[in-house]
Amino acid sequence: MNLQQLDHLLALAETCTFSRASEKVHLTQPALSRSIQMLEQELGLPLVDQIGKRNELTPFGAVVLERAKRISMEAHEMRRSAVLLTEGATGTLHIGLGGAPSAVFSSPLLIHMLRHQPRVGLQLRSGSADVHGAALRSRALDAMVVTYRAVVPREDLRIEVLPTMRSGFVCRRGHPLLKRRKLRLADLRRYPVISTGVSDDIARLLVERYGSGANPQRWLHVTSDEIGALIEAVRSTDAIFLGVLATTRRLLDSGELVELALEPSADLSAQFAFITLEGRTEAPALGIVREFLSGLAQAEKSLMACPTRT
């Protein structure tokens, strides 16, 4: 028995025909058939039944298939480890980012890697947690960074929660609300409030803090994953942005946007998760990315402890 024979069995189980399986593993059909037959002879039991034009695994074949998957994965990961150790801090990382994490991390991460790890290629992809999860499992991604609340824990995922980051309400410089000495949630609701979406946890916190009328379903005007478009709308209109403050960091620092301080304070926050595939060998440079993102989140957490309005 060898790894090639197991890979041949995996291909046959996936395609259900010898012709397509032979194309998949780049063998002639007779050669693939001999490989499966030799595996059956060594194991002493049939692995495949031919039913019409289809080939289906026998009950014993199904048991062998599950073990073959694990053995094949371990073998491929061993080869991957050797390649990664040979490359060192080189190669290309593929990282999926959710809407808010993309707005927070993309630019700083690109600058950091270009300055300090110029030999590492970096491909950043935007999308939902579900899309990134499928790509991670198919090994098209090395890691994904998404809103922690959007993640369903699974045994095959390694989930590392990044430091909590503050969320809040943001408006343009010169907004009429900035003339008021005290701001209530009801004052904000006189203007369009836009967001990437409000989680159930945030909605529950707002209701607990401000009453039943604070349920975002009643007053949230626009929701979109395109944070750039939302922020541009806030810069150009009297709309108010509700979301992670780090997404507007540059404009907050320049004074073009201003955080609105409610009384009582909303004390909203967001958490992102850095997620990899459990058991998969990591590229050395992925640890650099993880450490940088965690440090960036921690720095943002410590920033703006007391929001201002002017």
Residue, then its C-alpha position, 0 to 999 in steps of 0.5 A: m500500500n502507498l499514498q498514490q493508491l490512497d489518492h487514487l481511491l479518493a479520486l474514484a470516490e469523488t468522481c464515481t467513474f474510472s474515466r474521470a478519476s483517471e483524468k483527475v490523477h493523470l493516469t490511463q484508465p487501465a493503470l488506475s484500475r490496476s492500482i485499485q485492484m492492487l489495493e484491494q488485494e493487499l487489504g483482502l476485501p473489495l473496495v468498489d462495486q460497479i453499479g451500471k455506469r457508476n462505481e460505488l464504495t463497498p461498506f469496507g471501502a467507505v471505512v478505508l476512504e475515511r482513513a485514506k482522507r486523514i492519511s492523505m491530509e497528513a502526508h500533504e501537510m508534511r510536504r507543505s511543512a517542508v516547503l514552508l521551512t525551506e521558503g522561510a519568510t517568503g511565499t504568498l499569504h491568502i487572507g480573507l477579511g470581512g467588511a469591518p475587518s477589511a476597513v480596519f486592517s487592510s491598509p495598515l497591514l499592507i504598509h507593515m508587510l511592505r515595509h518589514q516583510p517585502r519578500v512575502g506576497l499578500q493577497l487580501r480578499s473581501g467577503s462574508a464569513d460563510v464564503h471565507g469559511a468555505a475557502l479556508r476549508s478548501r485551503a484557498l485561504d490561509a486565514m480569515v478575519v471576521t466579526y467574532r459574532a458571525v463565527v459558528p465554532r467548529e472542531d476544524l477551526r482554530i478561533e483566536v479572538l482579537p482584543t475588543m475594539r470600541s464602537g460608537f456613533v460618528c458624524r461629519r465636522g459641522h454637524p448640527l448635533l455638535k451644537r447640543r450640550k447633551l445628546r440623547l439617542a432620540d436626538l440622533r434618530r432625527y437623522p439617518v443612521i447608517s451601519t454595516g449592520v447591528s448584531d443581536d448583542i448590540a441591539r440588546l445592549l441598546v435596548e437595555r441602556y435606552g429602552s425599547g425604542a432603541n431597537p435598531q430595527r426601528w431606526l437604522h436607515v441604511t445597512s451595507d458591507e461597503i464601509g467606504a461608501l458609508i463613510e463617504a456618505v457621512r462625510s457628505t451628508d448629515a447621516i450618522f455612522l454606527g460602527v467600529l471607530a477604527t474604521t474611521r480612525r484617519l478621519l477622526d484623527s484629522g477632525e473631519l469626522v467626530e465621535l458623538a458622546l451620548e448621555p448615558s454612554a452607549d459603551l459599545s464594542a466589537q470583537f474580531a476573530f483570527i481564524t485558521l484551519e485546525g491541524r494545518t501547517e502555518a506559513p511562518a509569515l502568518g504568525i507575523v500577520r497574527e501578531f500585527l493585527s492583535g497589536l493593532a486591535q490592542a492599540e485601538k482598544s487603548l485609544m480614545a478612552c474618552p470620546t469627544r464631540t468637537 
